[in-house]
Amino acid sequence: MYTAIINGDDKLIYDLFSQFVQLYDLKEDPGEKTNLFASQPAAYARLSRLLDAYMAFRACKRRYHLTER
């Protein structure tokens, strides 16, 4: 199962089972051919914080049965 987040031109894809990470610059690489995970640690850190916050928010919503408006 995968989860992903896009912020600006960057896209982070995270495989929840294998923990495989993919990071792409959608402006420079719209076909997502070059995984930048190893070469762009700052972009990975920024996007992973956003993804962690989003996943925590979704877990909280499920726990308290909140609905989106």
Summary of the structure (lengths in Angstrom):
residues: 69
radius of gyration: 13.5
end to end distance: 26.2
largest distance: 40.5
contacts: 153
relative contact order: 0.18
helix: 33%
strand: 25%
